[in-house]
């Protein structure tokens, strides 16, 4: 059976970016495992359950039910105990929370490296989780993202969320902007702001811009699998 590992934030994952790919893969018979940094259940960003952001009250109810009742989401594995080699794909859903935990976790970075190494696996990285690419290096120190074509959460969108001191609406200070960091690490970054969706494939690495690209990202991952 085809299998996928989802590496999800405990600091705030974006509902659609996790649940859309997760349920899409499961509907096609893919066996899904969820992992978080400590093994505690991931925490959904409540902003992603706003009806305007999620696409209406009915969709919000669906997303909230899955967040609260999905077996794997509510009983995850610790990141340090799983291996990319045991899965056909590793998925990193986005959400601002990833900048504080998943993107800074050495075991998460190793999962990403292992997922794109060789020809056996594939990784999907979405939205703010794309920031992990800026901090993940090959054994010789070369940034994993160097000279790779990627998309992700753009500065133009970030500027509409944080204040002039990079403080989030919930009072947390955003430590970095995704686009800035991946570009500094050598990525060929294009969020395709004129397009409705943005999904980029570069070898075994798939990146997606944000919530509105979640369905396209899931479809692309299925094609790659």
Secondary structure as the mmCIF struct_conf table of DSSP 4:
data_model
#
loop_
_struct_conf.conf_type_id
_struct_conf.id
_struct_conf.beg_label_comp_id
_struct_conf.beg_label_asym_id
_struct_conf.beg_label_seq_id
_struct_conf.end_label_comp_id
_struct_conf.end_label_asym_id
_struct_conf.end_label_seq_id
STRN STRN1 UNK A 3 UNK A 7
BEND BEND1 UNK A 10 UNK A 11
STRN STRN2 UNK A 13 UNK A 13
HELX_RH_AL_P HELX_RH_AL_P1 UNK A 15 UNK A 27
TURN_TY1_P TURN_TY1_P1 UNK A 28 UNK A 29
STRN STRN3 UNK A 31 UNK A 36
BEND BEND2 UNK A 37 UNK A 40
HELX_LH_PP_P HELX_LH_PP_P1 UNK A 41 UNK A 42
STRN STRN4 UNK A 44 UNK A 44
HELX_RH_3T_P HELX_RH_3T_P1 UNK A 46 UNK A 49
BEND BEND3 UNK A 50 UNK A 50
HELX_RH_AL_P HELX_RH_AL_P2 UNK A 51 UNK A 54
TURN_TY1_P TURN_TY1_P2 UNK A 55 UNK A 55
BEND BEND4 UNK A 56 UNK A 56
HELX_RH_AL_P HELX_RH_AL_P3 UNK A 57 UNK A 69
TURN_TY1_P TURN_TY1_P3 UNK A 71 UNK A 74
BEND BEND5 UNK A 75 UNK A 75
HELX_LH_PP_P HELX_LH_PP_P2 UNK A 76 UNK A 76
STRN STRN5 UNK A 77 UNK A 78
HELX_RH_3T_P HELX_RH_3T_P2 UNK A 79 UNK A 81
HELX_RH_3T_P HELX_RH_3T_P3 UNK A 84 UNK A 86
BEND BEND6 UNK A 88 UNK A 88
STRN STRN6 UNK A 89 UNK A 92
HELX_RH_3T_P HELX_RH_3T_P4 UNK A 96 UNK A 99
TURN_TY1_P TURN_TY1_P4 UNK A 100 UNK A 101
HELX_RH_3T_P HELX_RH_3T_P5 UNK A 102 UNK A 104
HELX_RH_AL_P HELX_RH_AL_P4 UNK A 106 UNK A 116
BEND BEND7 UNK A 117 UNK A 117
TURN_TY1_P TURN_TY1_P5 UNK A 118 UNK A 120
STRN STRN7 UNK A 122 UNK A 126
HELX_RH_3T_P HELX_RH_3T_P6 UNK A 127 UNK A 135
STRN STRN8 UNK A 137 UNK A 137
TURN_TY1_P TURN_TY1_P6 UNK A 139 UNK A 140
BEND BEND8 UNK A 141 UNK A 141
STRN STRN9 UNK A 143 UNK A 143
TURN_TY1_P TURN_TY1_P7 UNK A 144 UNK A 147
STRN STRN10 UNK A 149 UNK A 150
HELX_RH_AL_P HELX_RH_AL_P5 UNK A 155 UNK A 158
TURN_TY1_P TURN_TY1_P8 UNK A 159 UNK A 161
BEND BEND9 UNK A 162 UNK A 162
TURN_TY1_P TURN_TY1_P9 UNK A 164 UNK A 165
STRN STRN11 UNK A 167 UNK A 167
TURN_TY1_P TURN_TY1_P10 UNK A 169 UNK A 170
BEND BEND10 UNK A 171 UNK A 171
HELX_LH_PP_P HELX_LH_PP_P3 UNK A 172 UNK A 172
STRN STRN12 UNK A 173 UNK A 173
HELX_LH_PP_P HELX_LH_PP_P4 UNK A 174 UNK A 174
HELX_RH_AL_P HELX_RH_AL_P6 UNK A 178 UNK A 184
TURN_TY1_P TURN_TY1_P11 UNK A 185 UNK A 186
STRN STRN13 UNK A 188 UNK A 189
TURN_TY1_P TURN_TY1_P12 UNK A 193 UNK A 194
BEND BEND11 UNK A 195 UNK A 196
STRN STRN14 UNK A 199 UNK A 202
TURN_TY1_P TURN_TY1_P13 UNK A 203 UNK A 204
STRN STRN15 UNK A 205 UNK A 208
BEND BEND12 UNK A 210 UNK A 210
HELX_RH_3T_P HELX_RH_3T_P7 UNK A 211 UNK A 213
HELX_RH_AL_P HELX_RH_AL_P7 UNK A 214 UNK A 224
#
